[in-house]
Amino acid sequence: MALRIDVNHSDAYAALGELLWSVGSKHEAELNLRKALDVDPENTLALLTIGHVLYDKGDVDGAERNMRRSCELMPTNAGAHFSLGARTAAGNLPRPVMHLPVVFFVTVPLLRVCARCQARWS
């Protein structure tokens, strides 16, 4: 719907690309993610997801470059840091693991807040 209203809606292309990648339609995912990045080269969801797509295609350097750029643009995005750190820790990317601690730095305080809220409402 968003793309019918605005054919230059970067977030819509990125979300569609992520959805297509998650169901295994990697070629279509890559096309939509590239459209998202053509419209907005700093779309963090598109950068992260195209990193996964490129990794699946065997382009490890391209995957790392895009995932790192996503982390740089949105340093509090725990998911982006986790993806990059997990790929690195698994030996799939050649650089040292630097991103997993960010996940815990960002995520653990949020979990504490959620636990406090849950305790109040229980």
N, C-alpha and C positions, 0 to 999 in steps of 0.2 A: 504494500500500500504506500509506504513512504517513498519508494522509488517511482511510483506513478505520479506522485505529487511533485517530487523534486529528484530529477535524474542525477543530480550531483550531491546526493546525501551520503557522505562518506560513512557515517555510522551504520546506515542501512546495508550498504555493500559489505562492510566489515562483519556485521552480525550474520548476514546471509552466508558469507564465506566461512565463518566459524561453524555455522550449522551444517553446511555442506561437508566441511572437513570432518566433523564429528560423526557423520553418517557414511563416510568413506568415499564421497564424491570429490576426490582430491583435485582433479583437473578443473571442474567447475568452481570449486572453492578458490583455487589459485586465481582464476579469472576475476572473480568478484573481489578478492582481496587486493589484487593489483589495481582494479578500478577505484577501490577505496583509497589506496595510496596515491593514485593519480590525482584524486580530488584533494586529499589531505595527507601529505607525506609524513605527518606526525600523528597519525591515528594509531594509538597504542594497541588497541585490540587487533587491528589489521597487521601491525608489525609482529606482534607475538604469534598470531595464528599462521601468518605466512612463514614464520620461522619453523613451526611444526610441519607445515606442508613441504618446505624445502628440505627439512631433515628427512622426511619420509621419501623424498626423491633422491636422497643421497648427497645433497648440497649442504654439507656440514658447515662450511664457511659462511654461506648465505644465511643459514639457520641461525648461527651464532650472532652474526652481524645484526640481524633483525631483532632477535630476542634482546640483545644488549641495548639496542636503541630504544626498545620499548621500556626497558628498566630505567634508562637514563631519563626519558621523558616523563615517566611517572614512578619516581623512586619509592612511593608507598604502596605500589601494586604488588601485594604479596604473591599473587598468582604468577605474575611475570617472573619474579625472582625465583619462585619455586620451580617453574618450568626450566629456566636456564640452569639453576643449581642442580636440579635432578638430572638433566641431560649431561651436565658436566660430571657429576658424581658417578654416574653410571659408566663413565668412560666414553661417552658418545661425543663429547666436545673436548677439545684439547686443553682448555684453559683451567686454571685452578678454581676450586669451588669457593666462591666469594659471596654467593647470593643466598644460600640457605639461611645464614644467620639473619638476614634482613627479613625473611619470612617469619621467623620467630619474634624478632623485634617488633614487627608490625602486628602479627596475629595474636600473640599471647596477651597483650593488653586488651585487645578486643574481646577475647574469650573471657577475661576476668570481668569486664563490664557486662557481658551477656550473662555470666553466672550470677552477678549481683542483681541484675534486673530480674532474672528468673526466680531468684530467692525471694525477692520482694513480692512477686506476683503469685507465688505458690501458696 
